[in-house]
Amino acid sequence: MPLLMAALIIVPVASGVAPTPEETNVADQWVAAGFKARPETPATQPAPATEPRSPYLAGPPFSFKYDGRSSIELLKEWRLEQSSRERGASQTERTCSWTDPRTGLQVRCVAVQYHDFPVVEWTVYFKNTGTNDTPILADIQSLDLQIQRRSNAEFVLHYHTGDNCTADSYQPHQMPLATNSTRRFVPAGGRPTTGAFPYFNVEHDGGGLICVIGWPGQWAAQFVRDGGASLRVMGGQELTRFKLLPGEEVRSPLSAVLFWKGDWIRSQNLWRRWMIAHNLPRPNGKVVPTHYAGCSGNPQPRAEEEIGQIDGWLKEGIKLDYWFIDAGWYPGRGDWVNVGTWEVDTTRFPHGLREVADHCHARGIKFIVWFEPERVTGGSWLAEQHPEWVLGGKNGGLLNLGNRDAWQWVVERVDRLLTSQGIDVYRQDFNMDPLPHWRANDSPDRQGITEIKHLTGYLAFWDELLRRHPALYIDTCASGGRRNDLETLRRAVPLLRSDYPITDFTAGCANGQQGHTHGMSQWIPYHGTGAPLSDAYTMRSCFAPAYRLGWDPRNQNINHALLRTTVAQFRLVEKYLLGDFYPLTPYSLGEDTWLAWQFDQPESGEGVVQAFRRQKSFYESARLKLRGLQSSARYAVVNLDRPADRQEYAGSELMEKGLLIELPTQPGSAVITYRKAE
């Protein structure tokens, strides 16, 4: 019988993915040298004989132009003040402030170094402390680093496609960065993960550097190779050219870097662990839970229908953790897309959404409700009553969260609805491209200002909701997964990682969902998706930390036994889905291949493997080399389709020879758990 061998062969790492002293030292050296005026020609300066030069060149990790001059020149002339403070046991905050004595422009960089991970992040603030408008501040690169290669091996860039509501959303890529070349990335329309993805991993010299731009709007990144051994990495808000008014302050995007050595897949797991430890939301101090949820999906929901479907799930013996009411619960003109009147439609919910919330809460189910406050349609309450708050006016457009009155209104309105309607999870969608509205509102000497102020207001809006509601968590949705930047993911989780499954319920949708998990899991540990109730192959393709099946369980024509079995299997594996992630085969959407991955929890010695044989693959089996196990330990392995058939293997055998999986059907799938034997 022919075997499909996993093509991604990786040397097992027995020690797991804990940061090494070498990685920590690289971060320490870079921070110590970084926050001062950048030398003009650091690459040509010889290193001390007793101390090898860091490949990451010293100087502030950002740049800009001010009154036509480069910050590399200016910061050496300005007064520098520095301070630091400890933020708990694991973080040190370092602040560097440069002030122009002529105009009063203050440039303040606030950096945080993490001591439990080789990670440094920073944000740059620009404030006019003078009495006159500043000269033009332009071309702000909130991330500007230079890497000096030591070996002859070329730089390799690992990057991903953003969400396009397509099967290839989150597709991973890698490319060598040839000399005298530039590679540029930019999203479409102002939502940060539309098409492009602001998460990058530069591999070089047996290690590398993860670089991330955290900005909920329009960013751009460039990787510029010179003719020698250097790579310059730049990124930030795509367009900045503005003066600052007296007393005015604006901020840059958040930048984050992670230094790593060894294997790049391991570095992605270092990133995942940092995301979970320091970024994943924690309502009431607890990590946002993995869960199973239900949703009717009715674009004109009604109270009795929502309650009926909830009871249908419970009647089938399936416990729901959450229930969604999606778009359409507000007054409109017969279509959910007409938003801007944020009150409950009492013709369909005569007792408010609270009736559904109370029904959920009495049965141990949390309640999720959809909102879209930034988009405003003509004829809505906001467009009619406050056109001055809307970029687009009375005809509708973008609610300007940079307008203090608009911001205060939306905070109070959403806060009141969360409280009065018993809402546990605030789901915010964003189905429009904001970039044209931002740029149309800027004068030639204020380009980028509207975007900055809107996004600052957007983040402050969420921060205020979370302050008022400590048990709340937020679901970020922007036509699916088009707003999954780092700043957003510190406040929210994407319960629907792409709208693609809504638009395609074919077998190809299952393959696309597999591709989404394979790609997205390398960067974003917590994400969600759903599928129609169809077959085990499709439904297993959608296993994610937040999982749901869109079907009315009261329909007696569906396969209720399959529904119960699939949900029960998800319950068995959901605890592994925030573990380390290893792709076991190369990414592919091809119908003649296999796709497989592993979620591993080395601390407890257990995990899960999922494997999928596509519908046109003639290979009936695959041998997959697992990762992260202990070579000397033995592991009990169970295929959930044959739970009584328990096998036991040495960790060395599973990592070196591989786990043999046989799938005679086309398509076919397997969910296999393993646990270190006692």
Backbone hydrogen bonds, N-H to C=O, Kabsch-Sander energy under -0.5 kcal/mol:
donor,donor_aa,acceptor,acceptor_aa,energy
4,L,621,S,-1.9
5,M,3,L,-0.8
6,A,623,R,-1.6
9,I,7,A,-1.4
10,I,8,L,-0.6
14,A,12,P,-0.7
16,G,13,V,-1.5
18,A,15,S,-0.8
24,T,20,T,-2.1
25,N,21,P,-2.7
26,V,22,E,-2.0
27,A,23,E,-1.9
28,D,24,T,-2.5
29,Q,25,N,-2.7
30,W,26,V,-2.2
31,V,27,A,-2.4
32,A,28,D,-2.4
33,A,29,Q,-1.6
34,G,30,W,-1.4
35,F,31,V,-0.9
36,K,34,G,-1.6
44,T,41,T,-1.1
45,Q,42,P,-1.0
51,E,48,P,-1.4
57,L,55,P,-0.8
57,L,146,Q,-2.1
59,G,33,A,-0.7
63,S,141,Q,-2.2
65,K,138,A,-2.7
66,Y,69,R,-2.7
67,D,136,I,-2.6
69,R,66,Y,-1.8
71,S,64,F,-2.4
73,E,70,S,-0.8
74,L,70,S,-2.2
75,L,71,S,-2.5
76,K,73,E,-0.5
77,E,74,L,-1.9
78,W,74,L,-1.2
79,R,99,T,-1.4
81,E,97,S,-2.4
83,S,95,T,-2.0
85,R,93,E,-2.2
87,R,91,Q,-2.8
88,G,86,E,-0.6
92,T,113,Q,-2.2
93,E,85,R,-3.1
94,R,111,A,-3.1
95,T,83,S,-2.7
96,C,109,C,-2.3
97,S,81,E,-2.8
98,W,107,V,-2.9
99,T,79,R,-1.7
100,D,105,L,-2.7
104,G,100,D,-2.2
106,Q,127,K,-3.2
107,V,98,W,-3.2
107,V,105,L,-0.5
108,R,106,Q,-0.6
108,R,125,Y,-2.9
109,C,96,C,-3.0
109,C,107,V,-0.5
110,V,108,R,-0.6
110,V,123,T,-2.6
111,A,94,R,-3.3
111,A,109,C,-0.6
112,V,121,E,-2.8
113,Q,92,T,-2.8
114,Y,119,V,-2.6
115,H,90,S,-3.4
116,D,90,S,-0.6
119,V,114,Y,-0.5
119,V,117,F,-2.1
120,V,257,V,-2.2
121,E,112,V,-2.3
122,W,255,S,-2.3
123,T,110,V,-1.8
125,Y,108,R,-3.1
126,F,250,V,-2.7
127,K,106,Q,-2.5
128,N,248,E,-2.6
129,T,104,G,-2.2
129,T,127,K,-0.9
134,T,244,L,-2.2
137,L,242,F,-3.2
138,A,65,K,-2.9
138,A,136,I,-0.5
139,D,240,T,-2.1
141,Q,63,S,-3.2
141,Q,139,D,-0.5
142,S,140,I,-0.7
143,L,235,G,-2.4
144,D,61,P,-1.9
145,L,233,V,-2.7
147,I,231,L,-3.2
148,Q,55,P,-2.9
149,R,147,I,-0.6
149,R,229,A,-3.5
156,V,203,E,-2.2
157,L,175,M,-3.1
158,H,156,V,-0.6
158,H,201,N,-3.1
159,Y,157,L,-0.5
159,Y,173,H,-2.1
161,T,171,Q,-2.4
162,G,195,G,-3.2
163,D,193,T,-2.7
164,N,162,G,-0.5
169,S,166,T,-1.5
170,Y,162,G,-1.2
171,Q,168,D,-1.7
173,H,159,Y,-3.0
175,M,157,L,-2.0
177,L,155,F,-2.5
178,A,176,P,-0.9
180,N,226,D,-1.4
181,S,178,A,-0.6
181,S,225,R,-0.5
183,R,223,F,-2.0
185,F,221,A,-2.6
188,A,194,T,-1.5
189,G,187,P,-0.5
191,R,188,A,-0.8
193,T,482,R,-1.6
194,T,191,R,-1.5
195,G,163,D,-0.8
195,G,193,T,-0.9
196,A,194,T,-1.8
199,Y,197,F,-1.0
200,F,211,C,-2.3
201,N,158,H,-2.2
202,V,209,L,-2.9
203,E,156,V,-3.3
203,E,201,N,-0.6
204,H,207,G,-2.6
207,G,204,H,-1.4
208,G,260,W,-2.4
209,L,202,V,-2.4
210,I,258,L,-2.8
211,C,200,F,-2.6
212,V,256,A,-2.5
213,I,198,P,-2.0
214,G,212,V,-0.6
214,G,254,L,-3.8
215,W,213,I,-0.9
219,W,217,G,-0.8
220,A,236,G,-2.3
221,A,185,F,-2.4
222,Q,234,M,-3.0
223,F,183,R,-2.2
224,V,222,Q,-0.5
224,V,232,R,-2.8
225,R,181,S,-2.9
225,R,223,F,-0.6
226,D,230,S,-1.8
231,L,147,I,-2.3
232,R,224,V,-2.8
233,V,145,L,-2.9
233,V,231,L,-0.5
234,M,222,Q,-2.7
234,M,232,R,-0.5
235,G,143,L,-2.3
236,G,220,A,-1.9
238,E,218,Q,-2.4
240,T,238,E,-0.5
241,R,447,Q,-2.6
242,F,137,L,-2.6
243,K,445,D,-2.3
247,G,128,N,-2.1
248,E,245,L,-2.5
250,V,126,F,-2.3
252,S,124,V,-2.3
254,L,214,G,-2.4
255,S,122,W,-2.6
256,A,212,V,-2.0
257,V,120,V,-2.8
258,L,210,I,-1.8
259,F,118,P,-2.4
260,W,208,G,-2.2
262,G,206,G,-3.2
263,D,261,K,-0.6
267,S,263,D,-1.6
268,Q,264,W,-1.6
269,N,265,I,-1.4
270,L,266,R,-2.0
271,W,267,S,-2.2
272,R,268,Q,-2.4
273,R,269,N,-2.6
274,W,270,L,-2.3
275,M,271,W,-2.8
276,I,272,R,-2.4
277,A,273,R,-2.7
278,H,274,W,-2.6
279,N,275,M,-1.8
280,L,275,M,-2.4
284,N,470,P,-2.4
285,G,282,R,-2.2
286,K,283,P,-1.8
288,V,281,P,-2.2
291,H,545,P,-2.5
293,A,547,Y,-2.4
294,G,322,Y,-1.9
296,S,324,F,-0.6
303,A,348,R,-2.3
306,E,302,R,-2.3
307,I,303,A,-2.5
308,G,304,E,-1.9
309,Q,305,E,-2.2
310,I,306,E,-2.2
311,D,307,I,-2.3
312,G,308,G,-1.6
313,W,309,Q,-1.9
314,L,310,I,-1.8
315,K,311,D,-2.3
316,E,312,G,-1.3
317,G,314,L,-1.6
318,I,313,W,-2.1
319,K,317,G,-0.6
321,D,292,Y,-2.8
322,Y,292,Y,-1.1
323,W,366,K,-2.0
324,F,294,G,-2.6
325,I,368,I,-2.3
326,D,324,F,-0.5
338,N,335,D,-1.6
339,V,337,V,-1.3
342,W,340,G,-0.6
343,E,341,T,-1.6
345,D,329,W,-2.5
346,T,344,V,-0.9
348,R,345,D,-0.8
349,F,345,D,-1.8
352,G,349,F,-2.6
355,E,352,G,-1.2
356,V,353,L,-0.7
357,A,353,L,-2.4
358,D,354,R,-3.2
359,H,355,E,-1.6
360,C,356,V,-2.5
361,H,357,A,-3.1
362,A,358,D,-2.2
363,R,360,C,-1.6
364,G,361,H,-1.5
365,I,360,C,-2.4
366,K,321,D,-2.9
368,I,323,W,-2.9
369,V,425,V,-1.9
370,W,325,I,-1.9
371,F,427,R,-2.8
376,V,397,G,-2.7
377,T,339,V,-2.7
378,G,395,N,-0.9
379,G,394,K,-0.6
380,S,377,T,-1.7
382,L,340,G,-1.8
384,E,380,S,-2.2
385,Q,381,W,-3.0
386,H,382,L,-2.3
389,W,386,H,-1.8
390,V,387,P,-1.3
391,L,389,W,-0.5
391,L,398,L,-3.5
392,G,390,V,-1.4
393,G,390,V,-2.2
395,N,392,G,-1.0
396,G,393,G,-1.9
397,G,376,V,-1.9
398,L,391,L,-1.8
399,L,374,E,-3.4
399,L,397,G,-0.5
400,N,389,W,-2.9
401,L,399,L,-1.1
403,N,400,N,-1.8
404,R,402,G,-0.6
407,W,403,N,-2.8
408,Q,404,R,-2.5
409,W,405,D,-2.2
410,V,406,A,-2.4
411,V,407,W,-2.2
412,E,408,Q,-2.2
413,R,409,W,-2.7
414,V,410,V,-2.3
415,D,411,V,-2.5
416,R,412,E,-2.3
417,L,413,R,-2.0
418,L,414,V,-2.8
419,T,415,D,-2.0
420,S,416,R,-3.0
421,Q,417,L,-2.3
422,G,419,T,-0.7
423,I,418,L,-1.7
424,D,367,F,-2.1
425,V,367,F,-2.1
426,Y,473,Y,-1.7
427,R,369,V,-2.5
427,R,425,V,-0.7
428,Q,426,Y,-0.6
428,Q,475,D,-2.6
429,D,371,F,-2.9
429,D,427,R,-0.6
432,M,430,F,-0.7
435,L,189,G,-2.5
437,H,434,P,-0.7
438,W,434,P,-2.1
439,R,435,L,-2.5
440,A,436,P,-1.9
441,N,437,H,-1.0
441,N,438,W,-0.6
442,D,439,R,-1.0
446,R,443,S,-2.4
447,Q,241,R,-2.1
449,I,446,R,-1.5
452,I,448,G,-2.1
453,K,449,I,-2.6
454,H,450,T,-2.5
455,L,451,E,-2.6
456,T,452,I,-2.5
457,G,453,K,-2.0
458,Y,454,H,-2.4
459,L,455,L,-2.4
460,A,456,T,-2.1
461,F,457,G,-2.4
462,W,458,Y,-1.8
463,D,459,L,-2.4
464,E,460,A,-2.2
465,L,461,F,-2.0
466,L,462,W,-2.6
467,R,463,D,-1.9
468,R,464,E,-2.3
469,H,465,L,-1.9
472,L,469,H,-1.9
473,Y,424,D,-0.9
474,I,491,R,-0.6
475,D,426,Y,-2.7
476,T,474,I,-0.6
476,T,493,V,-1.6
477,C,428,Q,-2.7
477,C,475,D,-0.5
478,A,480,G,-2.3
481,G,479,S,-0.6
482,R,478,A,-1.1
489,L,485,D,-2.4
490,R,486,L,-0.9
490,R,487,E,-0.6
491,R,488,T,-1.8
492,A,488,T,-1.3
493,V,474,I,-2.2
495,L,493,V,-1.1
497,R,528,G,-2.8
499,D,479,S,-0.7
502,I,499,D,-1.4
503,T,499,D,-1.0
503,T,500,Y,-1.0
504,D,500,Y,-1.2
509,C,506,T,-1.0
510,A,506,T,-0.8
511,N,507,A,-1.5
512,G,508,G,-2.4
513,Q,509,C,-2.6
514,Q,510,A,-2.2
515,G,511,N,-2.1
516,H,512,G,-2.3
517,T,513,Q,-2.1
518,H,514,Q,-2.5
519,G,515,G,-2.2
520,M,516,H,-2.9
521,S,517,T,-1.8
522,Q,519,G,-1.1
523,W,520,M,-1.9
524,I,520,M,-3.0
527,H,525,P,-0.6
528,G,494,P,-1.9
529,T,546,A,-1.9
531,A,548,R,-1.3
534,S,532,P,-0.8
539,M,535,D,-2.5
540,R,536,A,-2.7
541,S,537,Y,-1.2
542,C,539,M,-1.1
543,F,540,R,-1.6
546,A,527,H,-1.7
547,Y,291,H,-2.3
547,Y,545,P,-0.5
548,R,529,T,-1.1
549,L,293,A,-0.7
550,G,531,A,-2.0
551,W,549,L,-1.2
555,N,552,D,-2.0
556,Q,554,R,-0.6
558,I,555,N,-1.2
560,H,558,I,-1.4
563,L,559,N,-2.0
564,R,560,H,-2.5
565,T,561,A,-2.4
566,T,562,L,-2.7
567,V,563,L,-2.2
568,A,564,R,-2.3
569,Q,565,T,-2.3
570,F,566,T,-2.4
571,R,567,V,-2.3
572,L,568,A,-1.2
573,V,569,Q,-1.3
573,V,570,F,-0.6
574,E,570,F,-2.1
576,Y,573,V,-2.2
577,L,573,V,-0.5
577,L,574,E,-1.1
579,G,576,Y,-2.2
580,D,600,D,-2.8
582,Y,598,Q,-2.8
584,L,596,A,-1.9
585,T,596,A,-1.2
593,T,590,G,-0.8
595,L,612,F,-2.0
597,W,610,Q,-2.1
598,Q,582,Y,-2.2
599,F,608,V,-2.6
600,D,580,D,-2.6
601,Q,606,E,-2.9
604,S,601,Q,-0.8
605,G,601,Q,-1.5
606,E,601,Q,-1.5
607,G,674,Y,-2.0
608,V,599,F,-2.4
609,V,672,I,-3.0
610,Q,597,W,-2.2
611,A,670,A,-2.1
612,F,595,L,-2.4
613,R,668,G,-3.0
614,R,593,T,-2.3
614,R,612,F,-0.7
616,K,591,E,-3.0
617,S,614,R,-1.5
622,A,661,I,-2.4
623,R,4,L,-1.4
624,L,622,A,-0.6
624,L,659,L,-2.5
626,L,624,L,-0.6
626,L,654,L,-2.2
631,S,629,L,-0.6
633,A,630,Q,-1.0
635,Y,649,Y,-3.4
636,A,675,R,-3.2
637,V,635,Y,-0.5
637,V,647,Q,-3.5
638,V,673,T,-2.8
639,N,645,D,-0.5
640,L,638,V,-0.6
640,L,671,V,-2.7
642,R,639,N,-2.2
645,D,642,R,-1.8
646,R,644,A,-1.5
647,Q,637,V,-2.6
649,Y,635,Y,-2.3
651,G,633,A,-3.3
652,S,631,S,-1.8
654,L,650,A,-2.0
655,M,651,G,-1.9
656,E,652,S,-2.6
657,K,653,E,-1.5
658,G,653,E,-2.6
659,L,624,L,-3.1
660,L,658,G,-0.5
661,I,622,A,-3.1
663,L,620,E,-3.1
668,G,613,R,-2.2
670,A,611,A,-2.3
672,I,609,V,-2.9
673,T,638,V,-2.5
674,Y,607,G,-2.1
675,R,636,A,-1.9
676,K,605,G,-2.6
677,A,634,R,-3.3
